[in-house]
Amino acid sequence: VMTGACGESRPPLSPPALAAGKGLDADPARGRRLIAERGCVACHTVTGVRGPASNVGPPLHELWRQAYLAGVLPNTSDDLVRWLLDPPAINPRTAMPATGLQKADAEDIAAFLLSPDGARGRAP
Ligand code: HEC
């Protein structure tokens, strides 16, 4: 499953490297809007994004603290984008469906979710 990593072995998590979604040329404020507009809040509670307080999936409050995404991917910006674009391609048994995001959408959402400020509902 973990193919395509270009032979590069990364540590599972390096929080400073993740701070503010570094490495992504993305717009976290747009990502926050997309989380509301694209129906993520139907399944996830996300601090700073208005929604119905659903717990179908895990809350996305402090995703940047986690070592793994959905228990199967190292928590990096790139892997979060991969997850958001097509969860069943990463884990065929997952309950999270593909939500039809474009790559730029997924990058903006990832920048928001991996930003400690964004995930606490402050800026951006
Ligand atoms: C139909 C319900 C549903 C929708 C809609 C949905 N998700 Fe999920 N999501 C889930 C479930 C269930 C999981 C847990 C999946 C797993 O662990 O295999 C999950 C997992 C995740 C994870 C990994 C969480 C973690 O703690 O590792 C992220 C990030 C995520 N979703 C973001 C999003 C975003 C962003 C959107 C909107 C574009 C979205 N989801 C839409 C149900 C949903």
Residues whose N, C-alpha, C, O or C-beta is under 5 A from the ligand:
A	BS01	HEC	R38 G39 C40 C43 V56 G57 P58 Y68 L69 A70 G71 T94 A95 M96 T99 I109
